[in-house]
């Protein structure tokens, strides 16, 4: 073919491609006719006034549903005595604070204490050390995968984050024990973790890439392990700088609320002894129940890479209908046992007065449209996620059934209703994901189901946000 012929053919092909593009734009794009149709009218009267209000205000300020708000009641016919409201401040440790809030109510009652708080800083220190080890070992295990491998990308995303799950709490407490807050108090960086996490994550990723390169170069496993242990020592040093040295032994004494005001004799304890001898609470007796709408019920599910300790199982849940979760939570609360739960705290939350109620904001009336996605659709499209953990410490019942729930949060006493929230059943049904219940409140059939081998879900499953509960 001549040069002129080749040019003509190229021009023909280009025109054909442009025609295809134009055709696609005509059928799938926004046409000029549509734009003209939308822009031809102008708002006036009440519609214009509403648009001005919406445009110039935080939407929740103008969408508050007065009818729903007026029906709100702070009365609960059953409350569990607990301590002062705790405050996670600028950290993502809700799962840990909620875990400790489950433990501290029984110890306050058992030892007749006026107040008590565990050291969240102590447990966070070891949580971060375990997460560093999990990340470094994962980089070794996945060394032969390409760097953009999907699972490896999940591992790389947030190796040192604050977030976690109930299973993280259980595994940490069983291994490292617990200490009172005064044995390892908060530091600035335990209460405001952003900069610390950014800097140490930078170093930890550098460590992970070094180990990956060693493994890819076929270094002997013993050599790689030795280097990993040295790098873990460096991570420990960096955490000590930010959080302080975790105690191996401490002295503890306390004053009871007896009329005599008895003060105990000092005891020297290890963190493990404090947990086994003083707290004495069996965390192995809990089962994690979820309402994962859209997945088969009465089935166990485990999520790959969803753990903070390399040598512990992944986060595992038994999926049950939401009605079952309400029944078992009520049994636990009425027996004075707090209930840890996970939810999407950002939805229908009137934080000014601590109200969790579906429809507390009337967005549909404000916008003149309906929001009709089911809970399953909300989960699958990532619109709701389990992003916060709190504790049930009370319930209001009518005819033996729960009507609303008293919630202990960990955001300090300045938010909500002096640090607590009221959750209504419609909110429970729509935005609560899961909770943990002692086996003694569960039927034997449910306990047996929870012991079956789980189906495994990928780490990018929508119910498992990478940053975990925070």
ZIHU-V159034 format. One record per pair of residues at least 12 apart in sequence whose ideal C-beta (glycine too) atoms are under 7 Angstrom apart, sorted by the first residue. I is the first residue (numbers start at 0). J is the second residue. D is the distance in Angstrom with one decimal. If there is no record, write none. Layout:
i=I j=J d=D
i=I j=J d=D
//
This chain:
i=53 j=365 d=6.9
i=59 j=360 d=5.7
i=61 j=365 d=6.7
i=62 j=360 d=4.2
i=62 j=361 d=5.6
i=62 j=362 d=5.4
i=62 j=365 d=4.9
i=63 j=349 d=7.0
i=63 j=360 d=6.2
i=64 j=358 d=5.8
i=64 j=359 d=5.6
i=64 j=360 d=6.2
i=64 j=361 d=4.2
i=67 j=356 d=5.9
i=67 j=358 d=5.4
i=67 j=359 d=5.3
i=68 j=359 d=6.8
i=71 j=354 d=5.6
i=71 j=421 d=6.9
i=73 j=416 d=6.8
i=73 j=421 d=6.6
i=74 j=395 d=6.3
i=75 j=393 d=4.5
i=75 j=394 d=6.5
i=75 j=395 d=4.5
i=75 j=405 d=5.0
i=76 j=395 d=5.5
i=76 j=396 d=5.9
i=77 j=332 d=6.5
i=77 j=333 d=6.1
i=77 j=393 d=5.8
i=77 j=394 d=5.3
i=78 j=392 d=6.6
i=78 j=393 d=3.9
i=78 j=405 d=6.2
i=79 j=104 d=5.5
i=79 j=332 d=6.9
i=79 j=335 d=5.3
i=79 j=337 d=5.8
i=79 j=392 d=4.5
i=79 j=393 d=6.2
i=80 j=104 d=6.8
i=80 j=107 d=6.7
i=80 j=108 d=6.6
i=81 j=100 d=6.8
i=81 j=103 d=6.8
i=81 j=104 d=4.7
i=81 j=107 d=6.8
i=81 j=392 d=5.5
i=81 j=407 d=6.2
i=82 j=103 d=5.7
i=82 j=107 d=5.7
i=82 j=114 d=4.4
i=82 j=115 d=5.5
i=82 j=116 d=6.4
i=83 j=114 d=5.2
i=84 j=411 d=6.2
i=84 j=412 d=4.7
i=84 j=418 d=3.2
i=85 j=100 d=6.9
i=85 j=116 d=6.1
i=85 j=409 d=4.8
i=86 j=409 d=6.4
i=86 j=410 d=6.5
i=86 j=411 d=3.6
i=87 j=409 d=4.6
i=87 j=410 d=7.0
i=88 j=190 d=4.0
i=88 j=191 d=6.5
i=89 j=190 d=6.0
i=89 j=191 d=3.9
i=89 j=192 d=6.7
i=89 j=193 d=6.8
i=90 j=161 d=5.3
i=90 j=189 d=6.7
i=90 j=190 d=6.1
i=90 j=191 d=7.0
i=90 j=192 d=4.6
i=91 j=160 d=6.6
i=91 j=161 d=3.3
i=91 j=162 d=4.9
i=91 j=469 d=2.7
i=92 j=119 d=5.8
i=92 j=123 d=6.0
i=92 j=161 d=5.4
i=93 j=387 d=5.2
i=93 j=388 d=4.6
i=93 j=409 d=5.7
i=93 j=468 d=5.6
i=93 j=469 d=5.9
i=94 j=162 d=6.8
i=94 j=163 d=4.4
i=94 j=164 d=5.9
i=94 j=165 d=6.7
i=94 j=167 d=6.6
i=94 j=168 d=6.2
i=94 j=388 d=4.4
i=94 j=468 d=4.4
i=95 j=119 d=5.5
i=95 j=122 d=5.9
i=95 j=123 d=6.6
i=95 j=163 d=6.5
i=95 j=168 d=5.8
i=96 j=119 d=6.1
i=96 j=409 d=3.6
i=97 j=339 d=5.0
i=97 j=388 d=4.1
i=97 j=389 d=5.5
i=97 j=390 d=4.9
i=97 j=409 d=6.6
i=98 j=165 d=6.6
i=98 j=168 d=3.6
i=98 j=339 d=6.1
i=99 j=117 d=4.4
i=99 j=119 d=6.6
i=100 j=337 d=6.2
i=100 j=390 d=4.3
i=100 j=407 d=5.5
i=101 j=337 d=4.8
i=101 j=339 d=5.2
i=101 j=390 d=6.1
i=102 j=278 d=6.1
i=102 j=280 d=5.7
i=103 j=115 d=5.3
i=103 j=116 d=6.8
i=103 j=117 d=6.5
i=104 j=337 d=5.2
i=105 j=280 d=6.2
i=106 j=278 d=5.8
i=110 j=253 d=6.5
i=110 j=255 d=6.6
i=111 j=255 d=4.3
i=111 j=256 d=4.9
i=111 j=257 d=6.0
i=112 j=253 d=6.3
i=112 j=255 d=6.8
i=112 j=256 d=6.7
i=113 j=256 d=5.3
i=116 j=180 d=4.5
i=117 j=177 d=5.4
i=117 j=179 d=6.6
i=117 j=180 d=6.2
i=118 j=178 d=4.8
i=118 j=179 d=6.3
i=118 j=180 d=4.8
i=118 j=182 d=5.8
i=118 j=183 d=4.3
i=118 j=184 d=7.0
i=120 j=183 d=5.2
i=120 j=184 d=6.7
i=120 j=185 d=5.2
i=120 j=186 d=6.6
i=120 j=189 d=4.3
i=120 j=242 d=5.8
i=121 j=178 d=5.0
i=121 j=183 d=4.1
i=121 j=245 d=5.5
i=122 j=171 d=5.4
i=122 j=175 d=6.9
i=122 j=177 d=6.7
i=123 j=189 d=6.2
i=123 j=242 d=7.0
i=124 j=238 d=5.8
i=124 j=242 d=5.0
i=124 j=245 d=5.0
i=125 j=171 d=5.8
i=125 j=175 d=4.6
i=125 j=245 d=6.8
i=126 j=163 d=6.6
i=126 j=167 d=6.6
i=126 j=171 d=5.7
i=126 j=307 d=5.8
i=127 j=159 d=6.0
i=127 j=238 d=5.8
i=128 j=234 d=6.7
i=128 j=235 d=6.3
i=128 j=238 d=6.6
i=129 j=307 d=4.9
i=129 j=308 d=4.8
i=130 j=158 d=6.3
i=130 j=159 d=5.8
i=130 j=307 d=5.2
i=131 j=158 d=7.0
i=131 j=159 d=6.7
i=131 j=203 d=5.5
i=131 j=231 d=6.4
i=131 j=234 d=4.6
i=132 j=231 d=6.0
i=132 j=309 d=5.7
i=133 j=306 d=7.0
i=133 j=307 d=6.2
i=133 j=308 d=6.6
i=133 j=309 d=4.7
i=134 j=154 d=6.3
i=134 j=158 d=3.8
i=134 j=203 d=6.2
i=134 j=207 d=5.8
i=135 j=206 d=6.0
i=135 j=207 d=5.6
i=135 j=210 d=5.8
i=135 j=227 d=5.3
i=135 j=230 d=6.4
i=136 j=309 d=5.0
i=137 j=154 d=4.8
i=138 j=207 d=3.8
i=138 j=210 d=5.3
i=138 j=211 d=4.7
i=139 j=210 d=5.2
i=139 j=214 d=5.0
i=139 j=223 d=6.0
i=141 j=154 d=7.0
i=142 j=211 d=4.8
i=142 j=214 d=3.6
i=142 j=215 d=5.0
i=143 j=215 d=6.9
i=149 j=459 d=6.9
i=150 j=304 d=6.6
i=150 j=458 d=6.3
i=153 j=304 d=5.9
i=153 j=458 d=4.5
i=153 j=459 d=6.4
i=153 j=465 d=6.1
i=154 j=304 d=6.5
i=155 j=204 d=6.9
i=156 j=465 d=5.1
i=157 j=465 d=5.6
i=157 j=466 d=5.6
i=158 j=200 d=5.9
i=158 j=203 d=5.4
i=158 j=204 d=6.7
i=159 j=196 d=5.2
i=159 j=199 d=5.6
i=159 j=200 d=4.5
i=159 j=203 d=6.0
i=160 j=196 d=6.8
i=160 j=466 d=5.3
i=160 j=467 d=6.6
i=161 j=192 d=5.5
i=161 j=469 d=5.5
i=162 j=466 d=4.9
i=162 j=467 d=3.0
i=162 j=468 d=5.4
i=162 j=469 d=4.0
i=163 j=307 d=6.1
i=163 j=467 d=5.2
i=163 j=468 d=6.3
i=164 j=314 d=4.9
i=164 j=467 d=6.2
i=164 j=468 d=6.2
i=165 j=287 d=5.8
i=165 j=339 d=5.6
i=165 j=435 d=5.0
i=166 j=287 d=7.0
i=166 j=306 d=7.0
i=166 j=314 d=5.1
i=167 j=307 d=4.6
i=169 j=282 d=4.5
i=170 j=308 d=5.2
i=170 j=311 d=4.8
i=172 j=274 d=6.2
i=172 j=282 d=6.2
i=173 j=282 d=6.5
i=175 j=270 d=6.0
i=176 j=269 d=6.6
i=176 j=270 d=3.2
i=176 j=271 d=3.7
i=176 j=273 d=5.9
i=176 j=274 d=4.2
i=177 j=270 d=6.0
i=177 j=273 d=6.0
i=177 j=274 d=4.9
i=177 j=278 d=6.5
i=178 j=246 d=6.1
i=178 j=249 d=5.9
i=178 j=270 d=5.0
i=178 j=273 d=6.1
i=179 j=251 d=6.0
i=182 j=246 d=5.3
i=182 j=249 d=4.1
i=183 j=243 d=6.2
i=183 j=245 d=6.1
i=183 j=246 d=5.8
i=186 j=241 d=6.7
i=186 j=242 d=5.6
i=186 j=243 d=5.8
i=188 j=241 d=4.2
i=188 j=242 d=6.4
i=189 j=242 d=5.3
i=195 j=241 d=4.7
i=199 j=237 d=5.3
i=202 j=237 d=6.7
i=203 j=234 d=6.4
i=206 j=230 d=4.4
i=210 j=223 d=6.2
i=210 j=226 d=6.6
i=210 j=227 d=5.9
i=213 j=226 d=6.5
i=246 j=270 d=6.9
i=247 j=269 d=6.4
i=248 j=267 d=5.8
i=248 j=268 d=6.8
i=248 j=269 d=5.5
i=249 j=268 d=6.4
i=250 j=265 d=5.0
i=250 j=267 d=5.4
i=251 j=266 d=5.5
i=251 j=268 d=6.0
i=251 j=273 d=6.9
i=252 j=264 d=6.5
i=252 j=265 d=4.6
i=252 j=266 d=6.9
i=284 j=437 d=5.1
i=284 j=438 d=5.2
i=285 j=435 d=4.6
i=285 j=436 d=6.7
i=285 j=437 d=5.8
i=286 j=317 d=6.5
i=286 j=435 d=6.8
i=286 j=436 d=5.8
i=286 j=438 d=6.1
i=286 j=441 d=6.2
i=286 j=446 d=6.8
i=286 j=449 d=4.7
i=287 j=315 d=6.8
i=287 j=316 d=4.8
i=287 j=317 d=6.9
i=287 j=433 d=6.1
i=287 j=435 d=5.2
i=288 j=316 d=6.7
i=288 j=317 d=5.4
i=288 j=319 d=5.3
i=288 j=324 d=5.6
i=288 j=327 d=6.9
i=288 j=433 d=5.9
i=288 j=434 d=5.9
i=288 j=436 d=6.1
i=289 j=316 d=3.9
i=289 j=317 d=7.0
i=289 j=318 d=5.3
i=289 j=432 d=5.9
i=289 j=433 d=3.7
i=290 j=319 d=6.6
i=290 j=320 d=6.6
i=290 j=321 d=4.3
i=290 j=324 d=5.8
i=290 j=431 d=6.9
i=290 j=432 d=6.6
i=290 j=433 d=6.8
i=291 j=318 d=4.8
i=291 j=462 d=5.7
i=292 j=373 d=6.9
i=292 j=374 d=4.1
i=292 j=375 d=3.9
i=292 j=378 d=6.1
i=293 j=375 d=3.3
i=293 j=378 d=6.0
i=293 j=379 d=5.9
i=294 j=318 d=5.4
i=295 j=318 d=6.8
i=296 j=318 d=5.4
i=296 j=319 d=5.9
i=296 j=320 d=5.7
i=297 j=319 d=6.8
i=297 j=448 d=5.9
i=298 j=318 d=5.4
i=298 j=454 d=6.3
i=299 j=315 d=6.1
i=299 j=317 d=5.4
i=299 j=448 d=7.0
i=299 j=449 d=6.6
i=299 j=451 d=5.3
i=299 j=453 d=3.6
i=299 j=454 d=6.8
i=300 j=315 d=7.0
i=300 j=316 d=5.7
i=300 j=318 d=6.1
i=300 j=453 d=5.4
i=300 j=454 d=5.5
i=300 j=456 d=5.5
i=301 j=313 d=4.6
i=301 j=314 d=6.8
i=301 j=315 d=4.3
i=301 j=453 d=4.0
i=301 j=455 d=5.3
i=301 j=456 d=7.0
i=302 j=314 d=5.4
i=302 j=456 d=4.9
i=302 j=458 d=6.2
i=302 j=460 d=5.8
i=302 j=463 d=4.6
i=303 j=455 d=5.8
i=303 j=456 d=7.0
i=303 j=457 d=5.9
i=303 j=458 d=5.0
i=304 j=458 d=4.2
i=305 j=458 d=6.5
i=305 j=463 d=5.7
i=315 j=453 d=5.1
i=316 j=433 d=5.8
i=317 j=448 d=5.8
i=317 j=449 d=4.5
i=321 j=428 d=5.1
i=324 j=434 d=5.9
i=325 j=401 d=5.8
i=325 j=427 d=6.5
i=327 j=436 d=4.6
i=327 j=440 d=5.4
i=327 j=441 d=6.0
i=328 j=391 d=6.0
i=328 j=434 d=5.9
i=328 j=436 d=6.9
i=329 j=394 d=6.1
i=329 j=401 d=4.8
i=330 j=440 d=4.2
i=331 j=436 d=5.7
i=331 j=437 d=6.5
i=331 j=440 d=5.1
i=332 j=391 d=5.7
i=332 j=393 d=6.7
i=332 j=394 d=4.7
i=336 j=437 d=6.3
i=337 j=390 d=4.9
i=337 j=391 d=6.3
i=337 j=392 d=5.2
i=338 j=390 d=6.6
i=338 j=391 d=4.1
i=338 j=434 d=5.3
i=338 j=435 d=7.0
i=338 j=436 d=6.8
i=339 j=388 d=6.3
i=339 j=390 d=5.7
i=339 j=434 d=6.4
i=339 j=435 d=4.8
i=340 j=388 d=6.8
i=340 j=389 d=6.4
i=340 j=391 d=6.4
i=340 j=431 d=6.0
i=340 j=433 d=6.7
i=340 j=434 d=3.9
i=341 j=385 d=4.1
i=341 j=388 d=5.1
i=341 j=432 d=4.8
i=341 j=433 d=5.1
i=341 j=468 d=5.6
i=342 j=385 d=6.5
i=342 j=387 d=6.1
i=342 j=430 d=5.2
i=342 j=431 d=4.8
i=342 j=432 d=6.0
i=343 j=383 d=4.3
i=343 j=384 d=5.9
i=343 j=385 d=6.6
i=343 j=386 d=5.7
i=343 j=430 d=4.7
i=344 j=386 d=6.4
i=344 j=387 d=3.8
i=345 j=386 d=6.8
i=346 j=383 d=6.3
i=346 j=430 d=5.0
i=347 j=359 d=5.1
i=347 j=360 d=6.3
i=347 j=426 d=6.0
i=350 j=414 d=6.0
i=350 j=415 d=6.2
i=352 j=416 d=5.9
i=353 j=415 d=3.1
i=353 j=416 d=3.7
i=353 j=419 d=6.0
i=353 j=420 d=4.1
i=353 j=421 d=6.1
i=354 j=421 d=5.7
i=355 j=420 d=5.5
i=355 j=421 d=6.7
i=355 j=422 d=4.2
i=355 j=423 d=6.6
i=355 j=426 d=4.4
i=356 j=423 d=4.4
i=356 j=425 d=6.7
i=356 j=426 d=5.4
i=357 j=425 d=3.9
i=357 j=426 d=5.1
i=357 j=429 d=5.4
i=374 j=429 d=5.9
i=378 j=461 d=5.5
i=378 j=462 d=6.1
i=379 j=461 d=5.8
i=381 j=461 d=5.4
i=383 j=430 d=6.3
i=384 j=464 d=4.6
i=385 j=432 d=4.0
i=385 j=433 d=6.9
i=385 j=462 d=6.6
i=385 j=468 d=6.1
i=386 j=464 d=6.3
i=386 j=468 d=6.4
i=386 j=469 d=6.8
i=387 j=468 d=6.0
i=388 j=468 d=4.6
i=389 j=406 d=5.1
i=389 j=407 d=6.3
i=389 j=408 d=5.1
i=390 j=407 d=4.5
i=391 j=404 d=5.3
i=391 j=405 d=6.9
i=391 j=406 d=6.2
i=392 j=405 d=5.5
i=392 j=407 d=4.6
i=393 j=405 d=2.9
i=401 j=424 d=6.7
i=402 j=424 d=6.5
i=403 j=421 d=5.6
i=403 j=422 d=6.3
i=403 j=423 d=4.9
i=403 j=424 d=6.7
i=404 j=422 d=4.4
i=404 j=427 d=6.7
i=405 j=419 d=6.2
i=405 j=421 d=6.6
i=406 j=419 d=6.1
i=406 j=420 d=4.1
i=406 j=422 d=5.3
i=407 j=419 d=5.9
i=408 j=420 d=5.9
i=432 j=462 d=6.9
//
